Amino acid sequence: MRRADPLLTVLKINKEAEEQAALQLKSAQLEQQKCQGQLDALNNYRLEYMKQMGETQGKTLSASEYHSFHEFIKQVDQALIQQVNAVKETEKQTGYRQVHWQEKQQKRKAVEMLLEKNALKAQIIANKREQKASDEFAMQQFIRKKPR
């Protein structure tokens, strides 16, 4: 009885690692999309607020209202800066996860190619044995039929 090829175990382990890396990549992509959505929402909020303040032009604003407006915009701008940094960080993480997944994919493909190569070699050896057996059988038949 032939033993199982240890490369099959290696392939199984590599497939599992690749699947895990793919899940991590998907998670990073979702986090990146979430952060980008939050950034877009903050930008829209700031734009709407600025538009509302623009509509109040011509109306008199007290110094405290004007000061409050600028303080609020400053806070929104700080939140925007933090969110831009969060988006950049998630993009970086997504890039790392992409590379990690590609490395796992390459390892799996390398093991699969090695298994295919080994299977091809085994098939060639089996074909040669079969040909040799066939040749020997034909030779035996020839010798038996040869007149003495």
C-alpha positions as CSV (number, residue, x, y, z in Angstrom):
1,M,0.0,0.0,0.0
2,R,1.3,3.4,-1.0
3,R,1.7,6.1,1.7
4,A,0.0,9.4,1.3
5,D,2.1,12.1,-0.2
6,P,3.3,14.5,2.5
7,L,2.9,17.3,-0.1
8,L,-0.8,16.8,0.2
9,T,-0.6,17.7,3.8
10,V,1.5,20.7,3.0
11,L,-1.0,21.7,0.3
12,K,-3.9,21.5,2.8
13,I,-2.0,23.7,5.3
14,N,-1.2,26.2,2.5
15,K,-4.8,26.3,1.4
16,E,-6.0,27.0,4.9
17,A,-3.4,29.7,5.3
18,E,-4.5,31.3,2.0
19,E,-8.1,31.2,3.0
20,Q,-7.2,32.9,6.4
21,A,-5.2,35.6,4.6
22,A,-8.1,36.2,2.2
23,L,-10.5,36.6,5.1
24,Q,-8.1,39.1,6.7
25,L,-7.8,41.0,3.4
26,K,-11.6,41.2,3.1
27,S,-11.8,42.4,6.7
28,A,-9.2,45.1,6.0
29,Q,-11.1,46.2,2.8
30,L,-14.3,46.5,4.7
31,E,-12.6,48.6,7.4
32,Q,-11.1,50.8,4.8
33,Q,-14.5,51.3,3.1
34,K,-16.1,52.1,6.5
35,C,-13.4,54.7,7.3
36,Q,-13.7,56.2,3.8
37,G,-17.5,56.4,4.3
38,Q,-17.0,58.2,7.6
39,L,-14.6,60.7,5.9
40,D,-17.1,61.3,3.1
41,A,-19.8,61.9,5.7
42,L,-17.6,64.4,7.6
43,N,-16.7,66.3,4.4
44,N,-20.4,66.5,3.5
45,Y,-21.3,67.7,6.9
46,R,-18.7,70.4,6.8
47,L,-19.9,71.5,3.4
48,E,-23.5,71.6,4.5
49,Y,-22.6,73.6,7.6
50,M,-20.5,76.1,5.5
51,K,-23.4,76.4,3.1
52,Q,-25.8,77.2,5.9
53,M,-23.4,79.8,7.2
54,G,-23.1,81.2,3.7
55,E,-26.9,81.6,3.6
56,T,-26.7,83.7,6.8
57,Q,-24.4,86.3,5.1
58,G,-26.0,89.6,5.0
59,K,-27.6,88.9,8.3
60,T,-25.8,90.2,11.3
61,L,-24.0,87.7,13.5
62,S,-22.9,88.5,16.9
63,A,-19.3,88.2,17.8
64,S,-20.1,85.1,19.9
65,E,-22.0,83.4,17.1
66,Y,-19.1,84.2,14.7
67,H,-16.6,82.8,17.3
68,S,-18.8,79.7,17.8
69,F,-19.0,79.1,14.1
70,H,-15.2,79.3,13.7
71,E,-14.6,77.1,16.8
72,F,-17.0,74.5,15.4
73,I,-15.4,74.5,12.0
74,K,-12.0,74.1,13.7
75,Q,-13.3,71.0,15.5
76,V,-14.8,69.5,12.3
77,D,-11.5,70.2,10.5
78,Q,-9.6,68.4,13.3
79,A,-12.0,65.4,13.0
80,L,-11.4,65.5,9.2
81,I,-7.6,65.3,9.8
82,Q,-8.0,62.4,12.2
83,Q,-10.3,60.6,9.7
84,V,-7.9,61.2,6.8
85,N,-5.2,59.6,8.9
86,A,-7.5,56.7,9.8
87,V,-8.2,56.2,6.1
88,K,-4.5,56.2,5.2
89,E,-3.8,53.7,8.0
90,T,-6.6,51.4,6.7
91,E,-5.2,51.7,3.2
92,K,-1.8,50.7,4.4
93,Q,-3.2,47.7,6.3
94,T,-5.2,46.7,3.2
95,G,-2.0,46.8,1.2
96,Y,-0.2,44.7,3.7
97,R,-3.0,42.2,3.8
98,Q,-3.0,42.1,-0.1
99,V,0.7,41.3,-0.2
100,H,0.3,38.6,2.6
101,W,-2.6,37.0,0.7
102,Q,-0.6,37.0,-2.6
103,E,2.3,35.3,-0.8
104,K,0.1,32.6,0.6
105,Q,-1.5,32.1,-2.9
106,Q,2.0,31.8,-4.4
107,K,3.0,29.1,-1.9
108,R,-0.2,27.1,-2.5
109,K,0.4,27.3,-6.3
110,A,4.0,26.2,-5.9
111,V,2.9,23.1,-3.9
112,E,0.2,22.4,-6.5
113,M,2.8,22.6,-9.3
114,L,5.1,20.3,-7.5
115,L,2.3,17.8,-7.0
116,E,1.5,18.0,-10.7
117,K,5.2,17.6,-11.6
118,N,5.4,14.5,-9.3
119,A,2.2,13.0,-10.8
120,L,3.6,13.5,-14.3
121,K,6.8,11.8,-13.3
122,A,4.9,8.9,-11.8
123,Q,2.8,8.6,-14.9
124,I,5.9,8.6,-17.2
125,I,7.5,5.9,-15.0
126,A,4.2,3.8,-15.1
127,N,4.0,4.2,-18.9
128,K,7.6,3.0,-19.3
129,R,7.0,0.0,-17.0
130,E,3.8,-0.8,-19.0
131,Q,5.8,-0.5,-22.3
132,K,8.6,-2.7,-21.0
133,A,6.1,-5.3,-19.9
134,S,4.3,-5.1,-23.2
135,D,7.7,-5.4,-25.1
136,E,8.7,-8.4,-22.9
137,F,5.3,-10.1,-23.5
138,A,5.6,-9.5,-27.3
139,M,9.2,-10.9,-27.2
140,Q,8.0,-14.0,-25.4
141,Q,5.2,-14.5,-27.9
142,F,7.7,-14.1,-30.7
143,I,10.1,-16.6,-29.2
144,R,7.4,-19.2,-28.6
145,K,6.1,-18.9,-32.2
146,K,9.6,-19.0,-33.7
147,P,10.2,-22.3,-35.5
148,R,12.9,-24.4,-34.0
